[in-house]
Amino acid sequence: MNTHRFARQMLPAAIVAVLMSGTVCAQDSSATSTPTTSKAAQAARPQTAKTLDQVVVTGSASTGGVRQIDASYAITTLSADDIKDVAPSSTADLLKAVPSVWVEASGGQTGANVYVRGFPGAGDARFVTTELDGSPLYGSSGLSFMSTPDLFRLDDSIKRVEVLRGGPSPIFASGQPGATVNFIQKDGTDTPDGAGTLRATVGTEGFRRFDAYWGGEIAKDWYFAGGGFAREGDGVHDAQFQVNRGGQLEAILTRKFDNDNGSISFSARHTHDNDAFFTSSPMVSINGKLHRLDQFDPSSDTLLGNDLRHVSIETTPGNPPGTVNRDVAGGRGMNLSVFGSKFDWKFGDGWSVSNRANFVGGDVPTTALFNGSNPPQTISSYINDAVTRANGDPAVVAAGGMASGGSAVYTHGGQAVDPNQLVLETGLWTVQKHIRSFTDEVRVNKEIFDGNTLTAGAYFASYGTRDQWFLGNNVLTTLQNNARLIDVTLNNGAMVSHNGFSGPATYAFAEAWSGRNVAGYLSDEWVIGPWRLDAGVRLENQRANGRSENNSVVDLDGNPLTLYNNGASVLNGSYKDFHQSSTHASWTAGANYSFTPHTSAFVRINSGQLFPMFDDIQGGTPQIQTVKQYELGFKTENKYYSAYLTAFYNRFSDLPYQAFVQGPNGLVNVTLAGTTSAKGLEFEGALHPTENFELQLIGDYTNAHYDRYGDYSNNQVERQPRLQFRVTPSYFIPTSWGMARVYATYTHVGQRYGDLANQQILPSYYTIDVGAEMAMGDHWDLRLNGSNITNKLALTEGNNRVLSGTSTSNVIYGRSIFGRSWMLSALYSF
């Protein structure tokens, strides 16, 4: 019996049975018992408190923060319980619960592409800065094959998450004009007597995870908090090996000053996590409807498997050529340490000072399959094409004569391949990346007079990277779950593929960079009756210095009959140096008007910028990207409802585009530049018609276009939907032993385009997620989450190896959302 499948079938049945038995028990005892009000039950009750009274610190000039109802900008907060409800598959996937943020999180734990408010881009998360306790985790907006959400893993040490879009963000910290995602840690000061949790989680395909946390006072005015997690699992895609394995440890030590005048804290976090990375796979698209190709299910199947796990990639000339060894199970992982500090001090007469600093260092490598552009074909057809190519190559004909046919065998096993077996070529890319980053921000606040506070700040960042890339490296495999490698030999002695490799690296690259940013800013906030006004300006300079190694095209072993390593890109020992320095000013102004203590409106304008990252400079697009944003917001709530609406308009100048696309002779680095604009409405709301029922709605409508972008002008910005929303009803069931809750989320994602030319249509889709929670007594909390329970086949992205959508016989490449999965966790509080 397949125990994993049995567990998947029994998991939902078991939790439903438990819920039903608890409800029956409550009914039977209702005549003699009164429902308890345990801590766990209280935590699970519907929240009718004024959520907009939440104090937020991200985007606020003062370290003390500002109430959300009073903030003149759009910011979403997610508590620790909210995170558990969302049940994100990764750190980036959590952001699907934030309006106007679009996340392509179907690559696994890392490698998600994140977009905000129609800000355009070709991937990663260029306009998203990830912070820990207010400190950016990297001094730049990101790097190729690395986005800042990749540098963080969620666990039970997180108190809440604040996600700021636009607003005053171009002024503070790293000056990110898009979205700032600030993870705020528990530090033990909220639980001075000491409190902790232990949580065990099991899930689909052998997933197992254990989390632990404790925080409290350890000496007078000294507090400690720490914890971590360990996990392993095969994942939704069964790769024949564990695709997620690793863990994390963190600790934070805090000293509170007398008379609540401030505090100082030091934190450390280390993460060693390996996560297989999934990219696009082939499927059939007919009239906008997706279908599986030859029984390959992209939502649960994967080409990855034992055949492909341990590989040797030829990288340097020789007989035999030099190689590097890689483990595909490592995927897009990390081995990273983060050290941080926080300091806040009030020293009288309206003066206060704060400082946020951190150091990040470690490795964030990538080893993964990346799709090509040619559709699958039968192995007999593949051999015929190989014969044609070989006979058209004079060097091959001179060495072995004309070919008239060939044979195909499995690399491991040596059996002949069925002539009708579908096969495809996929690139096995490897990127080694070592990063470092130090950031420090200091702010000084002075209350000039009653209601007016002036803030002066300075920001410093020093960061760098050392990279080595080998892209291309095509492998020839069967089209099936856990694909098998194939070796093809022609009857003139030509070897088309060897050890499964049908091509060498077509883009060898190495670089080393260092960057430094220095910024100063002023901000003034003035409260006049119901008005809260603020304005700020920032001046920043970036310097970047780098060196990249050039490459040459060679035949690795000098033998024209070994077709699989002819035309290889190799590092040649010559270098190119880069030096760049840019200075730019950003500014913002906003106003919030409070009609009542629970209703307000705001208006905001800002002008922000994004300095070029290292790969922009090396790729030939070193210009600063500038964006102006206009916002108009309205917030209101009472006992029965809450509503948070923000209309926005933004316009980009000097927007670069960079992507590796498939050319006739391998990968081509394509760069463009132009302007774009977007307008839209984001919405967050909740209804509480009864004490035990809640209905939440979040989403946005965004209309984003390329304005002056060459042949792509007036097209819709690629990859981002115009309309997306999530509707989540929740029902609470009081019982004699605590509280039960059931909830579900319906998510709609509108049609998108996977390419600049708007030819690659990504159909709209919906998913349904479900959950159930039981809070029992003072200590226990059980939770079940089911994701995509209808097992919907849908795409988050298309084929990124082409600039315009192409299809042969209705076959397309796309990255599917994950198939149906379940997670069951038990949490013990003490």
N, C-alpha and C positions, 0 to 999 in steps of 0.2 A: 504493500500500500504506500502511496505517496503521502508521507506524513505532513509535508508542507501544505499540500492541497487539502488534506483532511483538516488541518488547523485552520486554514482559510475558511472552510465551510462551517466549522463548528464555532469559530470565534463570535460571529454576530449572533448565532443562535443562543450561545451561552449567556451573553450579556443581556439579551432580551429576556431570557428566562429569569435571570436575577432581578431585573427591573420589575418584571411582572410579579414575582414572588414578594418583592418588597412592597409593591403597591397593595397586593392582597393582604399582606400582613398589617399594613397601615389601616386598611378598611376593617379588618377583623378586630383590631384593638382600639378603634376610634371611640368606642363607647366607654372605655375604661382608662384610656391614656390621653395625655396631652402632648402634642408634638414638641420635641426638644428644641432648644435654641443653641446647639453646640457651635463651636467655632467653625467647624467644617460646614455645617448647615448654613450658618450666617454667610460664609464666604460664597456659597452657591446661590444665595437668594438673588432675585432680580434687582439690579442696581437702579434705583430711582433717584439717587443723589445727583446733584448738579455736576455732571461730568465736565462742563466747561469751566468749573471752578478749579480744575486741575492746574497747578502751577507748572509751567514749562520753563526750561532754562535755555534751550536751543534757540538762537536768534535773538535772545534778550541781551541788552547791553549790561544789565546788572546780573551778577552771579546768583542773586537771590531769586531771579526769574520773575515771571509775570503770569497772572491768571490767563488761561486760554481765552476767556470771554473778553479780556482787555487787550489781547495781542492784535496788532494791526498787520497780521500776516496769517497765512494758512499753515497750520501745523496739526498733525495727527499724533495721538499718543496711544500706545498699545501696552497694556499691563502684562504682568507675567501670566495671568489667567487668560487674557486675550490671545497671547502667543500659543498657549495650549489649545485654545479653541480653533485657531487657524490651522494648527497641525502642519506647519510648513515642512516641505521636503528638504529645505536648505535655508540658509540665512537670507539669500536674495528672495526666495519664494515667499517669505513673510511679507514682503512689500506688496504682494497682491492685495493685501488688506488696506492699502493706502490709495485714495483716489488720485487719478491722473498719473499713476505710476504703472507702466506696463512691464511685466517680467516674463522673460523666456527662460523658465527654470527647468526645462525638461532634459538638460544635460547631466543632471545628477546633483550631488552636494555642492559642486562648484561649477564655474564656467557659465553662469547665467548671464544673459544680456538684459540690462535694465535701462529703461527709457522713462523720461519724465516730461509731461506737458508738451509733447510734440517736438522736443529737442531732438534733432536728427543725429544719426550715427550708424556705423556699420556693425556694431557689436560691442561687447563688454559693457562697461558702465561709466562712460566718460563724464557724464554730468551728475554723478552720484558720489558723494564723499561719505565714507564710513568713519564714524568717530566712536571712541570709547571714553566715556566720561568727559566729553568735550574736546578730546585730542584726536586729530586725524591719524588714521593708521598708516597712511603713506603721504609723503609731502607733495606728490603730484596727483593728478586726477586719475591716474592709472597707467598701465603699460600694456603693450600687446601681450596676449595670453595671460593677463592678470587684471582683474577688476577688484576694487577695494572691498566689496562684500565677500570675496573669496578669502579674505584675510581674517575672518571672524567666524566662530562657531557658537551657536546658541546653547545655553545650558541654564540650570536653575539659579545661577548667581546673578542673573539679570533682573533688575527691579522693574524697568519699563524701557520702552523705546520711543523716542520722539523723532518724527520725520517732518522736516521743514522743507517746503517748496517755495522757491523764489523768496519774496519778502526781503528782509535785511541781510540775507545770507551773503551777498557779495561783499559785506563789510567785515564780518567777524571771522575768526579762525582762518581757514584756508581760502575764504572768499569764494566758495563754490556757488555759482549762480543757479544751479539746477536743484538738486535735492540733497539735503544733509541728513544722514541717518545716524542718530546719536544713541548708542546703547549705554544705559546708566546702570552701574553695578550696585548691588546691595553691599553696604559696608558695615553692617552690624549695629549701627546707631539707632535703627528703628526697633531693635529687639535687644535692649540692654541686658535682660535677664538670660538671654541666649535662646535661640530657636534654630531648628534645622529641619531638613527634609531628606528622605531617601526615596528614590523612585526607580522602579524597574519597569521596562517596556519590552514587549515582544510584538512581532508583526510579521507581515507577509514575507515569504521566502527566507525563513530562518533569521529574521532581524532580532537582535538582542542588544539592549542598552541599559546601563545602570548610571544614575545620576545621584550625586550627594552634595549637600550644602549645609553649612552651619555658620551662624554669625551671632555675636554678642559682646558684652563688655568683659575684658579679661583682666583689667586693673582700673583703678580710678581714672576716668576720662580716656582710657585706652580701649579701642575696639578692634576686633578681628573678624574677618569673614573669609570663607574659602570653600572650595569644593572642586567639582569637575565631573567628567563623565568618561566612560569607556563603552565602546560599541563594536559590533561586528554584524555582518549580514550580507546575504546574496543580492538584495535589492529586487525591485520590481522586474528588472531585466535579468534573467537567469544566465549568468556568464560562466557557469561551472566553477567559479571561484568567488570569494568574498569581494564584493565591489566597494563595500564601506567597512573600514576597520581603522581604529585609532582611538585617540582619547585626548583629554585636556585636563590641566590642573591650573587653578588660579587662587590667589590670596590677596587680601587687601588689609593693611594696617592703618588705623585712623587714630589721631590724637585730637580731641576736642579742647579748645581753649576755654578759659574761665569766662563766665558771664555771657556765654553764647557769642563770643566775639569772633568765632571762626574755627577753623580746623585745618589740619594737614594730614595727608594720607599718602601712602606708597603702595603700589600694586605690582603684581607680577602674574603673568599668564603664559603658559607654554602649551602649544598644540602640535601634536604629531598625528596627522590624519591622512590616510590614503583613500582616494575616491575615484573609481573608474569614471571616465568621461564619455558621454554618449553624444553622437552627432547625427546628421541626417541619414536616412535610409530610404530605399526606393519603395514606391507604392503606385497605385493607379488612381488617376483623377479623371472622372468622366462627368462633364457638366457640373463641376463644382462639388461632386460627391467623391469621397475617398473610399478606396477599396484596397484590401490586402493583395499583395502580389505573390503568387505561387506559395500560398500558405505561410508566408513570412509576415508575422504580426508586429508592426513597428512599435506598438504600445507595450509589448512585453518581451519580444524577441530581441536578440542582439547578435551581431556578427562576432562579438568577442567570445572567446572560449579558450580551452586549454591549448588548442592548436596555435593560437595567436598570442598566448600570454608572454612567453619568454622568447625574445627575438634578438638577433645580431644584425645590426645595420652597417653596411659597408660605407665608410666615410672617407678613406684616404687611399691614394694610389699604391699599388704593390701587387705582388703575385705570391700569395693571395693578398687582396686589399685589407687594409686595417679596418677594424670594426669597433662599434660601441654596443654594449649590451643594455637592453631595456626590459622592464617588466610592465606590461600594459595594465596590470592591476593597480599600479601606482597612479594612473590617470592624471587628474589635475589635483594633486595633493598639496600638503604643506607640512613643513617642519619649522615652526616659527615661534619666537619668543617676543613678548611685549612687556615692557617695564614702564610704569607711569607714575606720575605724582600730581596731587592737587593741593592747592594752598589758598585759603580764604581768610582775610583778616579785616576787621573793622577797628579803626584806631581813632575814633572820635571826631567830632566836629564835622560830620558828614563825609569823612574820608573812608574809603575801603580799597583794598587791593586783592587781586586774585591772580593765580598762575596755574596754567595747565601745561604739562610736558609729558612726552613719552618717547621711548626708543623702541624700534621694531627691527628685528633682524632674523634672517633665515632663508630657507629655500622654498620656492613655489614652482615645482617643475610640472611639465605636461608631457604625457605620452599617450596618444590616443589615435583612433582612426578618424580620418576626415574624408568625407565623400568626394568623388570626382563629379564629372558632368555626363559621362557616357552611361546609358541605361544598361541593365543586365542583358546578357545574350547567352545563347547556348554555347557550350564549350566547343562544339564543332564549328559554329560560326566564328568564334574567337580564333580558332586555329586557322581558318581560312583567311581571316583578316591579317593574322600574323604572317602567313605565307606571302600575302601581297606586299606587306611592308618590308619583309626581308628581301624579297626579289627586287624591290625598288631601291635597295641600298647597295651601291657598287662594292663597298668594302666587304659586305657579307657575301655577295655573289663571288667575289674574287677569292675569298677564303674557303668557301664551302660549296660553291656552285648554286644552281637554282634549286629551290625547294618545291615539292609538289604536295606535301602533306605533313602531318605531325601526329604526336601522341600526347596524351595527358594522363598523369598519375597523381594520386594523392601524395603530398609531401611526406606525411607520416602514415606509413602503412604500405605505400607503393602500389595499391590497387588501381586499376584502370578506371577512369571517370566515365560515367554514362554520357554518350554523345549529346543527349538531350538535357543534361544538367545545366541549369542556369548559373552563370558565373558573373562576377563583376570585379572591377579594380577599385581599390580604396587606398588612400594615402595613409601611411603610418608615420605621423609627425611626432618628432620629439624636440622638446624645448627645455633646456636647463636654465634656471633663473635663480640667482641669489640676490636678494634685495636687502637694503638697509634704509632706515629713515629715522631722523630725529626732528621733532617739532616742539616748539615752545611758544606759548602765548601769554602775555601779561597784560592785565587791565587795571587801570586806576579810575575809581569813581569818586566824584565830588558833588555833593548836593550844593549847588550854587545858591539857591534860595528855595523856599518851600515849594515843592512840586517840580523843581527843575534840577535834573542831574546831568552832569557832563561826564563823558567817558573817554579816556584816552587809552589807546592800546598799541601793542607792538607784537608782531608775529615773525617767527624765524623758522625756516625749515631747511634741513640738509638731508639729501637723499641720493640714492644711487642704485645701480643694477649692473650685474655681470651676466651676460646671456651667451648661450650657444644653441643655434637652431639647425636642425636638419629636416626640412620640409620636403614633401613628395613621397619617396620611398613606397611606391605602389606595391600592394600585395594582391595576388590573384586568388580569389576564394569562391567557394560555392555560395549561393544565395540561400541560406538556411540559418535557423537558430544555431549558435555556436558553430560558425562557418569553418570549413576545412580548407587548408592551403593546398594549392595545386601547382605542380611543376609541368611545364609544357616544353617539349623538344621537337624541333622540325627534322625532317629526314635528310637535310643537308648538314646536320650537326649543330645547327644554331639552337642555343638555349634561350627560349623566350622568358621563362621564369625559373628561378632556382631558389630552393628553400622557401618557396612561396612568393618571393619578391620578383615582380615583373618590371621594376624600374628603380633607378637610384634616387638619391636626393637631388631634387631639381632646384632647391634654394638652400644653400649652405650659408650660414651667417653667424658672426660672432661680434659682440659689442661690449663696451664698458662705458658707463656714464656716471656723472655726478652732477647734481643740481643744487641750487641754493636760492631760496626765496626770502626776501626781507620786505616787510610791510609795516606801515604805520597807519593808524586810523583815529578819527574823532567822531563821536556820536553824542547827540544831545536829545534828551527826552524831557517833555514838559507836559504836566498834567494840569489842565485848566478846567475845573468843573467836570462836565461829562466828556471832555475832550482829552485824548492822550496823543500828543504829537511827537514825532521823532524824525531826525534827519542825521545822515552820516556820510562821511567821505573816507576813502581808503586809497593810498598810493603804494604800489607794490612793484618790486623789481625782481626779475628772475634771471639767473645766469645758469647756463647749461654747457657742460663740456663733455665731449665723448669721442670715442674712437671705435670704428668698425673695421673688421677685417674683410678685405675684398675676396671675391671668389672667381674661379675659372671653371670652364667646362672641359672635362677630360674623359677618356675611357679608362676606368679604374684599373683594369688588369691588362690593357693593351691588346686584348683579344676581341676582334670584331664579332666573333660568333657567340660571345656571352652578351646577348642583347640586353639582359636585365641590368647590366651596370655600364652600358655605353651612355655617353652624354651626361655624366654625373657632374653636379656642382660641388666643388671642393674649395675649402679655404686655402688661399695661396700665399699667405705670409706678408702680403702688402696691406697697407692700412690707409684709412681716410680719417682725418681729424675734423671735429665739428666744434664750433664756438658760437654761442648765441646769448644775447642779452636783450631783455625787453623791459620796458617800464610802462605801466598803465594805471589810470585812476578809475575807480568805481565809486558810485554814489547811490544813495537811496533817500526817499522821503515817504512818510506814511502818517496816517491819522486814523484813530479809532474813536467812534462816538457811541456812548452808552445811552440808549433810550431809557432803559430800565436796568436794574442790577442783573437781569438775565437776558437782555436783548441788546445787541450792538451791531454796528456796521463799520467797515474800514475801507480805506482806499490806499493804494500803494503804487509807487513808480520806482524802478531802479534801473541802473545801467551797470552791468557786470561784464566780466571777461573770464576767459579760460586760456591760460598760457599753453603753448604747445608742449606736449609731452615729448620724451626723447625720440620716440618712433616717428613723430611728425617731423621733427627736425631732420632726422636721418633719411626720411622718405621724401623730403622736398617740399613739405608744407609747414614752414616754420612760423606762419602768421598767428597773431593773437586772434582768438574768436571773441567777438563782442556780441552781447545780446541786451536788448531793452525789454523790460517786462512791465506790464500794466495790470493791476489787480483791483477788483472790487468785491468785497466780501460781506456776508450777512450771517449772524449767529444768533440763535435764540433757543430757549428750552424752558420747560416747566415740568411738572410732575408726570405729564402724559406724553410728552414728545420732546425731541431735540432736533435742530436742523442747522446745518453748516454748509453754506453755499459760497463758492468763489468763482467769479468769472475772471478770465485771464486772456491776455494777448501778449505775444512775444515776437520779436523779430531779430534774426541772426544776420551778422555780416562776417565775411571771410571764413565761411564754414568749410573746413577741409573734409575730404572723404578719402579713406584709404582701405583697400581690401586686396587680398590675394585671390585672384581669379584664375581659372584654368585657361591657358593659352595654347596655341598649336604645338609649342615645344616645352610645355611645363607651366609652372606657376608664374604669374605676372603680377607685380605690385602696382596697382592702379591708384592714382591720386587725382582728385578733383577739388574744386573750391567754388563757392558761390554764396547765395543768400537763401534763407527760408523764413517762413512766418507761420504762426499758429494762433488760433483762438479757440476758446473752449469754456466749459463749465464743469467744475468738479463739485460733487455733492456727498455729504455724509448726513445721515439722519437715523432716528430711532423712534418707534412708537411704543408706548406702555399703556395700552387700553385697559388692562387689568393688572392686578398685582403679580400674577404668575405668568404673564405672557409679554414677550418683547419681540419686535420686528425691526431689524436693522437693515439699512440700505446704504451702500457706498458705491461710487462709480464716477464716471466722467464722460463727457462728449468733447472730443478734440478734433479740430479740423486743421491739419498741418500740411503745408505745400512747399515745394521747391519753387522759388521765385525766379532767380537767375542762376541756372545750373546747367547751362549748355543744352544738350539734347533732352535733358530731363526736366526742363522748366515747366511749371504748372502741374507737375505730377504730385500725387499724394506722397508724403514722406513715407519711406519704406518701413515695413515691419510693424507699424503701430496702428491699432484699431481706432476708428472714429468713436465707437461706443463700446464701453465695457462697464459692467456693474455686477454687484454681489448682493443677494437678498438672503438674510439669515433670520428665520423665525426660531424662537426659543420658548420652551414651555417648562415651568418649574413645578415640581410635584412635592409638596411637603409630606413627610412621613414621620412615624414615631421614632425612627432611628436616625433621622437627619433630613437630607434633601436630595431629590433626584432631579435631573434636568435632561431633556432631549432637545436636540437642535439639528438643523440642516442648513446647507448653503447652496443656493442656485446661482451659478456664475455664467454670465453671458459675455462672450468675446466676439466683437464684430469682425467683419471682413477686413483683411489687410493685404498688402502687396509685399512679396518677398524680394523685390528688386527695384532699382531706381526707375526702370522703364514702365513699371506698373503692368507688366505682362504676366508675372508669376502670382496668380491669385491664391491667397490663403483663405479658405472658406471660414465663415463664422461658425461658432460652435458653442455648446453649453456643457457644463458639468454639474453633477450633483454630489455633494459631500454630506455626510451625516455624522452625528456624534451623540454620545450619551455620557452622563457623569453622575456618579453617586458619591455624596459626601456623608460619611458615616461617623457619628460621634465626634470626638475632638481630634482624631488622629488620621483617619483613613479617607482617601479619595481615590475612586476608581474611575477610569475614563476610557472610552472606546471612540476611535475616530476611523471613519471609512472615507477614502478619497476616490473620486471618479467611480462611484459604485455602479453606474450603468456601463462601465468599460468603454467609454466613448473613444472613437478613433478621431483624432484631430491634430492639427499642426500648430506649433508655436512659431516655427520659422521654415523658410524654404531652402533653396539651394544657394548658399552663399558663395559658391565658386563661379557664379555667372553674374554678369551685370544686368542681363535681361532674361526673363523667363523663357525657357525652352522645354519642349516636351517631345518625346518620340513615342508614338503608339500609346499616348496618354500616360506614359510612365514619367513620374516626377520624383525628385528627391525632397524630403522634408524631415524635420525633427518632430516626432509625435509627443504628445503629452503622455504621462505615465498611465498605464492601465490601472485597473482596480487594485486597491491595496487597503490593508487594515492594520491598525495599531491599537494595542491594549496596554494600559499602564496602571500601575498601582503605586500611590504615593502615601508615604507614612510621615506625618509631621510630629516633631517632638520639641 
